[in-house]
Amino acid sequence: MVLAAGLGTRLRPLTYEITKPMVPVLDRPVMGHILDLLDRHDFEQVIANLHYFPETIREHFGERISYRYEPELLGTAGGVRACADFFGDEAFLVISGDALTDIDLGALAKRHREAGGIATLAVKQVPDTREFGVVLHDREGRITGFQEKPEPEEALSDLGNCGIYVFDPRIFDYFPERPFVDWAQDVFPVLLANDVPFHIHEVREYWNDIGSLAELRRGTFDALRGELRLKMEGEEVKPGVIVAGDRAKIGQPQPIREDTEIEGAVWIGRNVQIGANVRLMGPLVLGDGARIGDRAQLRGSIVFPGTEIAAEAILIGAISGHAGILKSLRPRPRQK
């Protein structure tokens, strides 16, 4: 199950116009990268809960997955319980719709089977505990407690909760009798109080929750630099410069003019128009259909699909978008 119903408040103002799972990372929405990850691990049955801008997700992914609409938000755990019939009697995976990761889901499932608990939580060492809920555990990896965004000097662990879980269906026996249920506030404390075993699986691979504008920039540039295994359309036309679409092929007209100055890693989407005497300084992402005006200078920025940058503009460390962004996000064919 992909959790896709949240409001994405920390990504505002982007999420005033687009739901968080549809926020672009390079050539596709972050949720598209999640589904690619599930495809690589042979997950054939996937469901997503929807609430905020639900039709944008349905229209983009179509019949690739199943959906469950929440008229009122049910919480991180309540939304999962609403899909209990979908999971049946088997253990199931839950992953946040804003996770940018190349986690080995096979290793996570193996850890769950071998540990024998009711749940297994993916965790990763984090540099700043103030940004994450951290997980406490014993020598065997059994969870003993949690701290919510502790100050570094007060933190008893530096393992952040990734929001990626494997659950046994018995987990629903520990839910309160009300619709809205949260994992951290309602379910995990009950497991601890009843001495129900559940465990950690420490992630060695890349993980970023794309939960804030700063993390969106960092995750996008990490992907551009190849710091995680991510499916990405395009071919390298010169060192560090990747162009998507037919124009990346030899013999096709290029969006890069002879008078364009490029430094560092740059990804250029389909149908991008670059004006005269433009300077591009990476890391930099130009989404599908972006238009860069004459003599503009861009550095360390993300230009969302369909966005126009004015002539002679200077853009440094920015995320530039527009309200029509969804029209420029084209569905990508499913590939195994």
C-alpha positions as CSV (number, residue, x, y, z in Angstrom):
1,M,0.0,0.0,0.0
2,V,1.2,3.5,-0.9
3,L,0.1,6.2,1.6
4,A,-1.1,9.0,-0.7
5,A,-3.9,10.8,1.1
6,G,-2.0,13.4,3.1
7,L,-2.1,17.2,2.6
8,G,1.7,17.8,2.4
9,T,1.6,20.9,4.5
10,R,5.4,21.2,4.7
11,L,5.6,21.4,0.9
12,R,3.4,24.4,0.7
13,P,2.8,26.5,-1.5
14,L,3.6,23.6,-4.0
15,T,0.9,21.5,-2.4
16,Y,-1.8,24.1,-2.7
17,E,-1.8,23.2,-6.4
18,I,-0.6,19.5,-6.4
19,T,-0.8,16.6,-4.1
20,K,2.5,15.5,-2.5
21,P,2.8,12.1,-4.2
22,M,2.6,14.0,-7.6
23,V,5.4,16.4,-6.9
24,P,8.0,15.8,-9.7
25,V,11.4,14.4,-9.1
26,L,13.3,14.5,-12.4
27,D,11.1,12.9,-15.1
28,R,8.1,11.6,-13.1
29,P,6.2,12.2,-9.8
30,V,7.8,10.8,-6.7
31,M,5.0,8.2,-6.4
32,G,6.0,7.1,-9.9
33,H,9.4,6.2,-8.6
34,I,7.8,4.3,-5.7
35,L,5.8,2.2,-8.1
36,D,8.9,1.6,-10.2
37,L,10.6,0.3,-7.0
38,L,7.6,-2.0,-6.3
39,D,7.8,-3.3,-9.9
40,R,11.5,-4.1,-9.4
41,H,10.6,-6.2,-6.4
42,D,7.7,-7.9,-8.2
43,F,4.8,-6.5,-6.2
44,E,1.8,-7.1,-8.5
45,Q,-1.0,-5.9,-6.3
46,V,-0.7,-2.3,-5.0
47,I,-3.4,0.0,-3.5
48,A,-3.2,3.7,-2.7
49,N,-5.4,5.7,-0.4
50,L,-6.6,9.0,-1.8
51,H,-8.0,12.2,-0.4
52,Y,-6.4,15.4,-1.6
53,F,-6.6,16.0,-5.4
54,P,-7.5,12.3,-5.8
55,E,-8.3,12.4,-9.5
56,T,-4.8,13.7,-10.4
57,I,-3.4,10.4,-9.1
58,R,-6.1,8.3,-10.7
59,E,-5.7,10.0,-14.0
60,H,-1.9,9.7,-14.0
61,F,-1.5,6.1,-12.9
62,G,-4.8,4.7,-14.2
63,E,-5.2,0.9,-13.9
64,R,-1.6,0.4,-12.8
65,I,-2.8,0.2,-9.2
66,S,-6.0,0.0,-7.1
67,Y,-7.4,3.0,-5.1
68,R,-9.4,3.6,-1.9
69,Y,-10.9,7.1,-1.5
70,E,-11.1,8.7,2.0
71,P,-13.8,11.3,2.2
72,E,-12.4,12.3,5.6
73,L,-8.7,11.6,6.5
74,L,-8.3,8.5,8.5
75,G,-4.7,8.9,9.6
76,T,-1.6,7.1,8.7
77,A,-2.9,3.8,10.3
78,G,-6.6,4.3,9.8
79,G,-6.2,4.5,6.1
80,V,-4.4,1.2,6.1
81,R,-7.1,-0.4,8.2
82,A,-9.7,0.7,5.6
83,C,-7.8,-1.5,3.1
84,A,-7.6,-4.6,5.3
85,D,-9.8,-6.5,2.9
86,F,-7.3,-5.9,0.1
87,F,-4.5,-7.5,2.1
88,G,-6.3,-10.6,3.1
89,D,-4.4,-13.0,5.4
90,E,-0.9,-12.2,4.2
91,A,1.8,-9.9,5.5
92,F,1.8,-6.6,3.6
93,L,4.0,-3.7,2.9
94,V,3.1,0.0,3.6
95,I,5.2,2.8,2.1
96,S,4.8,6.5,2.3
97,G,3.9,8.3,-0.9
98,D,6.7,10.8,-0.5
99,A,9.5,8.3,-0.1
100,L,12.4,8.6,-2.4
101,T,14.4,5.5,-1.9
102,D,16.1,2.4,-3.4
103,I,15.6,0.3,-0.3
104,D,15.9,-3.5,-0.8
105,L,12.4,-4.5,-0.1
106,G,13.3,-8.2,-0.3
107,A,15.7,-7.7,2.6
108,L,13.0,-5.9,4.6
109,A,10.6,-8.8,4.0
110,K,13.2,-11.4,4.9
111,R,14.0,-9.5,8.2
112,H,10.2,-9.5,9.0
113,R,10.0,-13.3,8.4
114,E,13.1,-14.1,10.5
115,A,12.3,-11.7,13.4
116,G,8.8,-13.2,13.7
117,G,7.2,-10.1,15.2
118,I,3.9,-8.5,14.3
119,A,5.6,-5.6,12.5
120,T,9.0,-4.5,11.0
121,L,9.9,-0.8,10.7
122,A,12.5,0.4,8.2
123,V,14.9,2.8,10.0
124,K,17.9,4.8,8.8
125,Q,20.6,6.7,10.6
126,V,19.8,10.4,10.4
127,P,22.1,13.4,10.8
128,D,19.7,15.6,12.7
129,T,17.2,13.9,15.1
130,R,15.2,17.2,15.3
131,E,13.7,16.4,11.9
132,F,12.5,12.8,12.6
133,G,10.8,10.5,15.0
134,V,13.6,8.2,16.2
135,V,13.3,4.5,17.2
136,L,14.8,2.8,20.3
137,H,15.6,-0.9,20.3
138,D,17.5,-3.7,22.1
139,R,20.4,-5.8,20.9
140,E,18.2,-8.1,18.9
141,G,16.5,-5.1,17.1
142,R,13.3,-5.4,19.1
143,I,11.7,-2.0,19.4
144,T,11.6,-0.6,23.0
145,G,10.4,2.9,22.5
146,F,10.3,6.1,20.4
147,Q,11.2,9.8,20.6
148,E,9.5,12.4,18.5
149,K,12.1,14.8,17.0
150,P,14.3,15.0,20.1
151,E,17.1,17.6,20.4
152,P,20.5,15.9,19.6
153,E,21.7,16.1,23.2
154,E,18.5,14.4,24.4
155,A,18.2,11.8,21.6
156,L,18.6,8.2,22.7
157,S,18.8,7.0,19.1
158,D,19.8,8.4,15.7
159,L,17.6,5.9,13.8
160,G,14.8,7.7,12.0
161,N,11.5,6.1,11.2
162,C,11.4,5.8,7.3
163,G,7.6,5.3,7.2
164,I,8.1,2.0,5.4
165,Y,6.6,-1.0,7.2
166,V,5.8,-4.7,6.9
167,F,2.8,-5.8,9.0
168,D,1.1,-9.0,9.9
169,P,-2.7,-8.7,9.6
170,R,-2.9,-9.3,13.4
171,I,-1.8,-5.6,13.7
172,F,-5.4,-4.5,13.3
173,D,-6.3,-6.2,16.6
174,Y,-4.4,-3.4,18.4
175,F,-6.3,-0.5,16.8
176,P,-8.6,1.7,18.8
177,E,-12.3,1.6,18.1
178,R,-12.5,4.9,16.1
179,P,-11.9,5.8,12.4
180,F,-8.9,8.1,12.7
181,V,-5.8,6.2,13.8
182,D,-2.1,7.1,13.8
183,W,0.8,4.6,13.9
184,A,3.0,6.7,16.2
185,Q,0.3,8.0,18.5
186,D,-2.2,5.1,18.7
187,V,-0.8,1.8,17.5
188,F,2.9,1.5,18.4
189,P,2.3,2.6,22.0
190,V,-0.3,-0.2,22.4
191,L,2.2,-2.7,21.1
192,L,4.8,-1.6,23.6
193,A,2.2,-1.6,26.5
194,N,1.1,-5.1,25.7
195,D,4.7,-6.4,25.2
196,V,4.0,-7.3,21.5
197,P,7.2,-7.9,19.7
198,F,8.0,-5.7,16.7
199,H,11.4,-4.9,15.2
200,I,13.6,-2.6,13.2
201,H,15.3,-3.2,9.8
202,E,18.2,-0.7,9.4
203,V,18.3,0.6,5.8
204,R,21.8,0.9,4.2
205,E,20.4,2.2,0.9
206,Y,19.3,5.7,0.1
207,W,16.2,7.2,1.7
208,N,14.7,10.7,1.7
209,D,11.1,11.5,2.6
210,I,10.7,14.6,0.3
211,G,8.8,16.1,3.3
212,S,10.0,19.6,3.0
213,L,11.1,22.0,0.2
214,A,14.8,21.6,1.4
215,E,14.5,17.8,1.3
216,L,12.8,18.0,-2.2
217,R,15.8,19.9,-3.5
218,R,18.3,17.6,-1.8
219,G,16.6,14.4,-2.9
220,T,16.2,15.6,-6.5
221,F,19.9,16.6,-6.7
222,D,21.0,13.3,-5.1
223,A,19.0,11.4,-7.8
224,L,20.6,13.6,-10.5
225,R,24.1,12.8,-9.2
226,G,23.3,9.1,-9.2
227,E,23.4,8.6,-5.4
228,L,20.5,6.2,-5.5
229,R,19.2,3.7,-8.0
230,L,16.4,5.5,-9.8
231,K,14.8,4.9,-13.2
232,M,15.4,8.1,-15.1
233,E,14.6,8.8,-18.8
234,G,17.3,10.5,-20.9
235,E,20.7,10.1,-22.3
236,E,24.0,11.8,-21.5
237,V,24.7,14.1,-24.4
238,K,27.8,15.5,-22.8
239,P,29.5,14.9,-19.4
240,G,27.0,15.4,-16.7
241,V,24.2,16.7,-19.0
242,I,21.2,14.4,-19.5
243,V,18.5,15.1,-22.1
244,A,15.2,13.2,-22.2
245,G,13.2,12.3,-25.2
246,D,14.0,11.8,-28.9
247,R,16.3,14.8,-29.0
248,A,18.8,12.9,-26.9
249,K,19.4,10.6,-29.9
250,I,22.1,11.2,-32.3
251,G,21.0,13.2,-35.4
252,Q,18.0,14.8,-33.6
253,P,17.9,18.6,-32.9
254,Q,19.2,19.4,-29.4
255,P,17.5,21.8,-27.0
256,I,21.0,23.0,-26.0
257,R,22.2,25.9,-28.2
258,E,25.9,26.4,-29.0
259,D,25.8,29.6,-27.0
260,T,24.5,27.9,-23.9
261,E,27.0,27.7,-21.0
262,I,26.7,24.6,-18.8
263,E,28.6,23.7,-15.7
264,G,27.9,20.7,-13.5
265,A,25.1,18.1,-13.5
266,V,22.0,19.1,-15.5
267,W,18.9,17.2,-16.4
268,I,16.8,18.5,-19.3
269,G,13.3,17.1,-19.9
270,R,11.3,16.7,-23.0
271,N,10.4,19.7,-25.2
272,V,12.5,22.2,-23.1
273,Q,13.2,25.5,-24.9
274,I,16.4,27.3,-24.0
275,G,16.9,30.8,-25.2
276,A,20.1,32.6,-26.4
277,N,23.1,33.0,-24.2
278,V,21.7,31.1,-21.2
279,R,23.9,30.0,-18.4
280,L,23.1,26.8,-16.6
281,M,25.0,25.9,-13.4
282,G,24.3,22.5,-11.8
283,P,22.9,20.7,-10.1
284,L,20.0,21.8,-12.1
285,V,16.7,20.2,-13.3
286,L,14.6,21.6,-16.2
287,G,11.3,19.8,-16.3
288,D,9.3,18.8,-19.4
289,G,8.2,21.7,-21.4
290,A,10.1,24.3,-19.4
291,R,11.0,27.5,-21.3
292,I,14.2,29.4,-20.4
293,G,14.3,33.0,-21.6
294,D,17.3,34.7,-23.3
295,R,20.3,35.4,-21.1
296,A,18.7,33.8,-18.1
297,Q,21.1,32.4,-15.5
298,L,20.2,29.4,-13.3
299,R,22.1,27.7,-10.5
300,G,21.3,24.9,-8.1
301,S,17.6,25.0,-8.9
302,I,14.6,23.0,-10.0
303,V,12.3,24.3,-12.8
304,F,9.1,22.3,-12.7
305,P,7.4,21.0,-15.9
306,G,5.8,23.7,-18.1
307,T,7.3,26.6,-16.2
308,E,8.6,29.7,-18.0
309,I,11.7,31.5,-16.7
310,A,11.8,35.1,-18.0
311,A,14.5,36.5,-20.1
312,E,17.5,37.8,-18.1
313,A,16.2,36.2,-14.9
314,I,18.6,35.0,-12.3
315,L,17.5,31.9,-10.3
316,I,19.7,30.6,-7.5
317,G,18.8,27.7,-5.1
318,A,15.2,27.9,-6.1
319,I,12.2,25.8,-6.9
320,S,10.2,27.4,-9.7
321,G,6.7,26.1,-10.6
322,H,3.3,27.2,-11.8
323,A,-0.3,26.3,-11.2
324,G,-0.6,24.3,-14.4
325,I,2.1,21.9,-13.5
326,L,-0.1,18.8,-13.6
327,K,-0.9,19.3,-17.3
328,S,2.8,18.9,-18.0
329,L,3.3,15.6,-16.1
330,R,2.9,12.9,-18.7
331,P,2.4,9.3,-17.5
332,R,5.4,7.1,-18.2
333,P,4.9,3.6,-19.6
334,R,5.2,0.8,-17.1
335,Q,8.4,-1.2,-17.5
336,K,9.6,-4.2,-15.7
